[in-house]
Amino acid sequence: MRRILPFCLAVFFLFANSAFAQNRFLASWEDRVRSTAARQPSWAVPVFTPSSGLVQLARADMVRQYTPTLTTTWNYGGSKGFSLIPWYKTEIDVNPPPYIQHHTPKTLDGAGDM
């Protein structure tokens, strides 16, 4: 038991330097995002369509539909996802398929269309 504490402290101090490196990585990432966003036009973002500028964000959508048999179907995600700005003037959009949950015993739940 007495050997565990020095071992844990040694591991903590060995990995403390890498934690500072991650802080520098995140700080430089945020600086790139701010710099890229500052160069974008300043017009208003449309309500129902994605922005035409480079933006870093996460979006989600949940929809409940009623069927004529009075059961519900939930659509979690709605093919929304997140956008990242990894480099200057570059945006990557990741849009996973939605998860569809049916409240009927005969229909399977699972990933929907992309």
C-alpha positions as a printed Julia matrix, in Angstrom:
114×3 Matrix{Float64}:
   0.0    0.0     0.0
   2.87   2.38    0.78
   4.36   1.87   -2.68
   1.18   2.93   -4.46
   1.32   6.58   -3.38
   4.86   7.25   -4.72
   3.95   5.41   -7.94
   0.8    7.52   -8.4
   2.73  10.73   -7.74
   5.42   9.72  -10.24
   2.8    9.0   -12.91
   1.05  12.3   -12.17
   4.25  14.33  -12.58
   5.26  12.45  -15.72
   1.96  13.23  -17.42
   1.65  16.77  -16.07
   3.82  18.09  -18.91
   1.54  16.53  -21.52
  -1.45  18.22  -19.88
   0.21  21.61  -20.47
   0.82  20.61  -24.1
  -2.89  19.91  -24.49
  -3.68  23.35  -23.1
  -1.4   24.9   -25.73
  -3.07  22.79  -28.43
  -6.56  23.91  -27.37
  -5.47  27.53  -27.1
  -3.99  27.5   -30.61
  -7.16  25.76  -31.91
  -9.34  28.49  -30.38
  -7.07  31.18  -31.83
  -7.46  29.65  -35.33
 -11.25  29.53  -34.93
 -11.4   33.16  -33.76
  -9.14  34.31  -36.6
 -11.18  32.45  -39.22
 -14.51  33.64  -37.79
 -13.28  37.27  -37.74
 -12.69  37.12  -41.52
 -16.26  35.96  -42.26
 -19.02  38.3   -43.47
 -21.19  39.68  -40.67
 -24.66  39.15  -42.14
 -27.36  37.34  -40.2
 -27.45  33.54  -40.21
 -30.58  32.09  -41.91
 -33.04  30.32  -39.59
 -33.62  27.07  -41.52
 -30.45  26.69  -43.55
 -26.82  26.39  -42.45
 -24.6   29.42  -42.37
 -22.69  30.24  -45.53
 -19.64  31.24  -43.49
 -17.17  29.04  -41.69
 -18.49  28.34  -38.2
 -17.61  25.92  -35.44
 -20.7   24.59  -33.72
 -22.75  21.58  -32.64
 -26.39  21.15  -33.69
 -29.05  18.69  -32.58
 -32.67  18.17  -33.49
 -35.39  16.0   -31.97
 -38.73  15.41  -33.66
 -41.78  13.53  -32.37
 -44.3   12.32  -34.93
 -47.76  10.95  -34.25
 -49.09   8.16  -36.45
 -52.77   7.55  -37.3
 -52.72   4.59  -34.88
 -51.89   7.02  -32.04
 -48.32   5.81  -31.55
 -45.29   8.06  -31.59
 -42.0    7.96  -33.43
 -39.01   9.89  -32.11
 -36.2   11.05  -34.38
 -33.11  11.95  -32.3
 -30.42  13.88  -34.1
 -32.23  14.77  -37.33
 -28.98  14.36  -39.3
 -27.56  17.32  -37.44
 -24.01  17.08  -36.19
 -21.05  19.31  -35.53
 -18.76  21.53  -37.55
 -15.08  22.02  -36.78
 -12.5   24.47  -38.08
  -9.25  22.46  -37.89
  -7.16  24.78  -40.13
  -7.5   28.28  -41.47
 -10.18  28.56  -44.19
 -11.27  24.92  -43.69
 -14.45  23.58  -42.14
 -15.28  19.91  -41.59
 -18.92  18.89  -41.05
 -19.73  15.61  -39.34
 -23.38  14.59  -39.69
 -24.13  11.18  -38.18
 -27.39   9.43  -39.06
 -30.3   10.02  -36.68
 -31.53   7.43  -34.21
 -35.2    6.62  -34.79
 -37.25   5.17  -31.95
 -40.65   3.7   -32.77
 -43.14   3.04  -30.02
 -44.69   0.05  -31.76
 -43.72  -3.56  -31.03
 -43.44  -4.63  -34.69
 -41.05  -1.9   -35.86
 -37.34  -1.99  -35.07
 -35.52   1.02  -33.61
 -32.17   2.11  -34.95
 -30.16   4.42  -37.17
 -32.07   6.22  -39.89
 -31.16   7.51  -43.33
 -28.37  10.01  -43.7
